[in-house]
C-alpha cells in the first residue's frame, strides 16, 4: 500500500519534469510557437516547489508542530 509520504516523494520529480515534458510535446507537434511553449519550462519546478511548501505548511509536519 502506498502511503502519503511515498506519494509525495514520487510526485516531486514528476512535477519537476512535467513542465519540460509539456513544452517538448508542444514543440514537437508544431501546433504552437516557441513563444507559447517558452513559459512552460519553469512551471514544473515551481509546481514541485509549491508541493514541498504545501506539505510543510499544511501537511503532517505542520500538524505535529502545532501540538
MODELLER restraints for C-alpha pairs under 7 A, 6 or more apart:
rsr = mdl.restraints
at = mdl.atoms
rsr.add(forms.Gaussian(group=physical.xy_distance, feature=features.Distance(at['CA:12:A'], at['CA:48:A']), mean=5.10, stdev=0.5))
rsr.add(forms.Gaussian(group=physical.xy_distance, feature=features.Distance(at['CA:15:A'], at['CA:44:A']), mean=5.12, stdev=0.5))
rsr.add(forms.Gaussian(group=physical.xy_distance, feature=features.Distance(at['CA:15:A'], at['CA:45:A']), mean=6.67, stdev=0.5))
rsr.add(forms.Gaussian(group=physical.xy_distance, feature=features.Distance(at['CA:15:A'], at['CA:47:A']), mean=6.13, stdev=0.5))
rsr.add(forms.Gaussian(group=physical.xy_distance, feature=features.Distance(at['CA:15:A'], at['CA:48:A']), mean=5.24, stdev=0.5))
rsr.add(forms.Gaussian(group=physical.xy_distance, feature=features.Distance(at['CA:16:A'], at['CA:44:A']), mean=4.28, stdev=0.5))
rsr.add(forms.Gaussian(group=physical.xy_distance, feature=features.Distance(at['CA:16:A'], at['CA:45:A']), mean=4.25, stdev=0.5))
rsr.add(forms.Gaussian(group=physical.xy_distance, feature=features.Distance(at['CA:16:A'], at['CA:47:A']), mean=6.97, stdev=0.5))
rsr.add(forms.Gaussian(group=physical.xy_distance, feature=features.Distance(at['CA:16:A'], at['CA:48:A']), mean=5.44, stdev=0.5))
rsr.add(forms.Gaussian(group=physical.xy_distance, feature=features.Distance(at['CA:17:A'], at['CA:44:A']), mean=5.74, stdev=0.5))
rsr.add(forms.Gaussian(group=physical.xy_distance, feature=features.Distance(at['CA:18:A'], at['CA:44:A']), mean=5.12, stdev=0.5))
rsr.add(forms.Gaussian(group=physical.xy_distance, feature=features.Distance(at['CA:19:A'], at['CA:40:A']), mean=5.33, stdev=0.5))
rsr.add(forms.Gaussian(group=physical.xy_distance, feature=features.Distance(at['CA:19:A'], at['CA:41:A']), mean=4.91, stdev=0.5))
rsr.add(forms.Gaussian(group=physical.xy_distance, feature=features.Distance(at['CA:19:A'], at['CA:42:A']), mean=6.39, stdev=0.5))
rsr.add(forms.Gaussian(group=physical.xy_distance, feature=features.Distance(at['CA:19:A'], at['CA:43:A']), mean=5.12, stdev=0.5))
rsr.add(forms.Gaussian(group=physical.xy_distance, feature=features.Distance(at['CA:19:A'], at['CA:44:A']), mean=4.09, stdev=0.5))
rsr.add(forms.Gaussian(group=physical.xy_distance, feature=features.Distance(at['CA:20:A'], at['CA:40:A']), mean=6.91, stdev=0.5))
rsr.add(forms.Gaussian(group=physical.xy_distance, feature=features.Distance(at['CA:20:A'], at['CA:41:A']), mean=4.99, stdev=0.5))
rsr.add(forms.Gaussian(group=physical.xy_distance, feature=features.Distance(at['CA:20:A'], at['CA:44:A']), mean=6.94, stdev=0.5))
rsr.add(forms.Gaussian(group=physical.xy_distance, feature=features.Distance(at['CA:23:A'], at['CA:37:A']), mean=5.14, stdev=0.5))
rsr.add(forms.Gaussian(group=physical.xy_distance, feature=features.Distance(at['CA:23:A'], at['CA:40:A']), mean=5.75, stdev=0.5))
rsr.add(forms.Gaussian(group=physical.xy_distance, feature=features.Distance(at['CA:23:A'], at['CA:41:A']), mean=6.35, stdev=0.5))
rsr.add(forms.Gaussian(group=physical.xy_distance, feature=features.Distance(at['CA:26:A'], at['CA:32:A']), mean=6.17, stdev=0.5))
rsr.add(forms.Gaussian(group=physical.xy_distance, feature=features.Distance(at['CA:26:A'], at['CA:37:A']), mean=6.56, stdev=0.5))
rsr.add(forms.Gaussian(group=physical.xy_distance, feature=features.Distance(at['CA:27:A'], at['CA:37:A']), mean=6.88, stdev=0.5))
rsr.add(forms.Gaussian(group=physical.xy_distance, feature=features.Distance(at['CA:56:A'], at['CA:62:A']), mean=6.06, stdev=0.5))
